[in-house]
């Protein structure tokens, strides 16, 4: 195979059709083409500007472009027979529900790994890929996290700022004391997606990643629930933060429980109409 060596990006001249697709698609503009008769080349010092997004590998229909850090053998071809219709996608998206009743059934580590491995394909700002995952498994661990969250809620309610807290806080605390866990919902697994606080797009990136995570979970017969109470408590409770154990410097975070839904749903409830301002 005759190749033009560009270190990070190599072009197989025997396969390249010189159509310039990689040139037009590269978001960093590091691939150039002198004319329609020339093989594209990476610009000098282009490796430093590469976003490692893989667009160049994905867009070439001739398998002519080879990226050192995005090898073709790990970039499978798109299987057309797996494509879903818009109607199928619409129903699938509407089947996602916040699950608060789970079966007494553990989620194995391999399943969580599978979900995270697919959630990592969620888009991130500048393809930074800074989202990190912290996983707690087992109802006892989650019960301790629930206890610490309730402890913070009780302390907050008893403080001077207690009157400004949401009106449902006392009801959640009372229910918890009565044996009803509205914090982790008796789920068997808790995942927390986080990102460094110095990264401005962290909250957006981890929210998209969690959305990918929960949609893949739904497709696999599992259910999830976003945990706003723990997210709020984590901002104020040092004992809870210590128990969760997020990576140092990660001040962007959001928790989600995972488990097998206790009930099956049969309809797609309506939501409020979208508010759209056409300009």
N, C-alpha and C positions, 0 to 999 in steps of 0.2 A: 504494500500500500504506500503510495507516494503521498507524503504529508507536508504541509507548510507548518513548521514548528513555531508556535506562538507561546510556548511554555504553558500558560493556563488554558488556552483554547487552541485546538489543532483542527485543521480542515483537511479532509480527505479529498484531494483534487480529482480522484477518479469517480467520486460520487457527487461532488458539488455541481449544481446546475447554474450557479452564479445568478440565482434569482434575487439575491439580496434580502431574503426574508429575515435572516438573523440580524442584518444591519438595521432594518426598519424596526424590528421588535425589541432590540436591546434597550432597556430603559436608562442605562447609564451611558449609552452612546460610545462604547469602547470598541465596537466593531465597525470598520470602515471598508469601503469598496471604491477603488479608483474609478472604475467604469464597469459597464455590464459584461465586459469580456474578462474581467479580473476576478480572482478568488478573493473573498473577503479576508481581511487581516485585523488582528487586534492592534489598537494604537499603542505607542510606547507608554509604558507604565500603566497600561490599562488594568493590570491585575489588581493594583491598589484601589481602583474605583469600582471593580466588579461587585455587584450586589449578591452574587451567588444565588440568583433567583431561578435560574434554569430555563428562562424563556427561550434562550437561543437553542438549547437542546430540544425543547418541546416543539418549537415552531418548524424545525427543519424536517421536511417530509422524506428526505433522501438519506437520513442517518449519516450525514457527512460531517457534522460538527461534533467534536469530542471535547468535553470540559473536564479538566483534571479533577476537580472536587465534586463534580456531578456526573459520575460515570454512566455510560449508556446502559450497562448491565443492571444498574440500580434505578433506571428510569424506564419502566415498562411502557410498552405501547398502549394507547387507549383502546380498550375493548369496546367496540361499537355495540355489541350485543348486550352490554351492561348499562347502556344509556337508558335513562328513565324519561318518560314523557312529562310534559308540564302538568298534566292532570294528576299523574302519580306523585309528582313532587308536591303539588298543592295539598293533596290528601295527607301525605306523609308529614308535612310541616304542621298541619292542623291536628295530627294525632298526638303530638308532644304535649304532655300534661305535667304539671308540678305534682309529684307523687309524695304523699304524706302518710301512706299506709303501706308498709312493706311486709313481705313474707319473712318468716323466721328462717332465712336461708342465707348463708354467707356468700360473698362474692369472692371468687378466687383471684389470686394475684395476677395470673396470666390474663384474665379478662380485663382487669384494670390496666395492665400494660398494653394490651391491644387497643383499648380506647384512647389512651394517651398517645400511643404511637401514631394514631390517625388524627388526633387533635393537633398534633404538631405541624400539620399541613395548613393550619389556619393562617391567614395573612397577618403579617406584622409590619410595623412601620419601617421602611427601608430594608425589609427582610432581615431585621435585627435578630429575630428568633431568641428573644431574651426571656420568654415565659418559662417558669420553672414550676414543677409539681411536687407538692408534699402530700403524702397519702397516709391516712390513719385507718387501720382495719381492725374490726372487732367491736362488738357492742359495749364491752367494758371500757375500752379507750374512749369511745364516743360518749359514753355516759359521764365520764370524768370531764370531758369538754363541755357537756351540757351543764354539769354541776357548776363549773367555773363561770359559765355564761350567766346562769341564774344568780350566782353570788354577786357578779357585777351589777346585774339588773336591780337586785335588792339594795345594794349600796347606793346606786344611782337614784333610786326612788326615795331613799332616806336622806339624800343630800338636799342642799338648797335648790339645786336645779331639777329636783324631782317633779315639780309641777309642770315643767316644760316638756317632759317626756311624753311619748305617745300614750293615749288613754288605754290602749290594750296591754301595756306592760304589767299592771297589777293582775290582770286576768291570766296572763301567761304564767306569772309567778305562782299564783294560787293554784292553777291547774297542775303545774309541775309538782308542787308540794302534795297534791292529791294523787300523784302517780301518772299524770299525763305529760309525756315528753313532747313539747311542741318546738323543741330546739333542734335536736338531730332526728326526731321522728322515729326513734328506735331503729334507724337504718344500720346496716352492717359495715358501711364504708364511708369515709369522708375524704374528699380531695380538695386541696386548696391550690389554685393557680395564683402565681405571684410573679412580680417583676421588680427590678431595682427602682428605688424611689427617685434616683437621679435621671431615670428615663421618662421623658414627658409623656410618651404614648403608652406607658405601661398598662394603665387601666383599660384602655381600648383594646389593646392586644390580648390581654388575658380574658376579657369578656368574650371576644370572638372565639378564642380557643375553648373556653368553657361551653360555648354554644355548639361548636363542632363536637366536643366531648359528649354532650347530652343527646345530640341528634344521633350519633353513632350508638350510644347506649340504647336509645329508643328502638333503633333498627335491630338491636340484639336482644330485645325483650326485657330490657332493664328500664328503670325509672330514676329520675333525679329530682332534686329540689334545691333551688338557690337559697342560701341561708343568710338573710340580711341581719338577723339578730346576732349571729356569731361575728359577722363582718363588722358590725357596729361595736360589739364588745371588744374585739381585737384591737381597736384603736385606743382603748382606754385601760384595759386590764392587763397588767404585767404578768400575773399568774397564768392567764389564758394564753398570752403570747408565748410564754415559756413552754407551756404544754403543747402548743401547736408546733413550735420549732421551725419557723420560717427561716430561709437563708438570710444571713446578715445583710442589712441594707435594703431589704425588700419591704417597702412600705405601700406598694400597690398589691392588693390581694383580694380574693373573694372565694368563699368556701361553697361547696356543693356536696350533698349527700347522694349516695348511689346504692341501689339495691333492686330487688325483684318486686314489682308492684303486687300488692295483695289482691287488687281488683282489676277487672278487664273493662274497658270502655267500649261503647257501641255506637256513639254518635259524636258529631263534631260541633260543639256549642259555638254559637255566634259571638262575635266581639263587637265593640263599638266601631262605627265606620271610621276610616282613616281621615284625619284632618290634613288636608292638602292645600297649600297656598301656591297656586300657579302664578308665575311671574312672567 
